[in-house]
Amino acid sequence: MIEYRSFRNTDPPRLSRLWQEARLGRGAAQNLSSDLSLDLTNFSQTYFDPAGLIVATFRQNPVGFCQTGFGCTRSGDALDHETGIINGIIVDPDFRRRGIARELVKRGEHYLRSRGARHIQAGGSPGRDPFFFGLYGGSEPAGFLESDKAAAPFFQKLGYTPRSRYTMAERSLSDRDPVSFKLTMIRRKWEMVLVDRPDPCSWWWMSRFGRLEALAGVLIPRGGGRPVAGCTIMGLDLYVPSWHEQAIGISELWTDESQRRQGLALTLLVDVIRKLRQENVQKLVARIPEDDSAAQAVFRSAGFATVDCGVVYDAPEQ
C-alpha cells in the first residue's frame, strides 16, 4: 500500500537515488557524486518547508516525491504566495502507472492553496524557480523539458495547459566568436568586468545564485561609471558527471532601457565568452523566453543554438 507524508530529515539519500533513477533526460544533472546535491539546491534553502515536499512511500521506503514552493515578489526581497509552483515530481520507474504521480500533484496543489496560492503552475520560470537550481534546465529551471518525454502527456491528462515556453540554448567555446566593426567601436567606449554579485543584489539572487559559484558580468564605461548591461554567470558543476565537460550558465541578461538596440548585450556576451575561454570552460548554457525575440536574436548572434525547450503549465482553475 502506498502512503504519503511530508519530508523527513532522513529522506535525502533515498530522494537523491530516486532522482538518479528517474531518467529525466539530458537537461537534468545525473550521476551526481553526492547526496548533498539536492540538499544544496533544495532542502537547505531558508524558505524550504518540509510540508511542501510530499513523499510517497511503500513499506516506509520513498518511491516518489513532489517538490512545491513559491516564487519571489517583484522586488526580490520576499516570497510571493499568490502563485504556487510544482517544481518537480519524481516516481520510481518500478512504481509508475499506479496513480502515484497524480496523487502527489493533488497533494502538492492542496499544500500550495493552503498557504495562500490563488494560481498554480508546473515548472519553474523567471522569479518562480525556487528549487532544482543548477540541477534541472541547465542555467536555470525552464519549465518541464521536452526531452523529458513523460512530462507533457502527464500534465495534459491532469488538465494543465501550456502557458509559456523557454529555449534551452548552448554554445561551444571552441566555436569562433562573431566579429564586426560595430563591436570594435563599442569596445572603445565600454569594457566588460566581472564582479562578485549584481548591484543591487536581491535576497532572491543570493538564495539561488549565491549558493553556487556565481559572478556578474557587467559592461561599464571605460574610465568608470554605472553598468549599462549585465548578466549572471553561474558554474554548472553538478552537470559535469553527466555532460563530461565544464559548463557555465548565462542568466538574467539585461541592458539599460536607454541603451538598447546598440549592440551592448551582444558585446557583453562575446566578451564574457572570451573571458571564460581563458578559464578552460567548454560550454555555455542559457534559458531564453521563446517569445522574447530580442533576446533570442542576441543569443543567436553570439553563437548559441537551441538544444531543448521547456514548457510551463497552468493548473486548472478552481
Secondary structure, 3 states (H helix, E strand, C coil): CEEEEECCCCCHHHHHHHHHHCCCCCCECCCCCCCHHHHHHHHCCCCCCHHHEEEEEECCEEEEEEEEEEEECCCCCCEEEEEEEEEEEEECHHHCCCCHHHHHHHHHHHHHHHCCCCEEEECCECCECCCCCCCECCCCCCCEECCCCCHHHHHHHCCCEEEEEEEEEEEECCCCCCCCHHHHHHHHHEEEEEECCCCCCCHHHHHHHHHCCEEEEEEEECCCCCCCEEEEEEECHHHHHHHCCCEEEEEEEEECHHHCCCCHHHHHHHHHHHHHHCCCCCEEEEEEECCCHHHHHHHHHCCCEEEEEEEEEECCCC
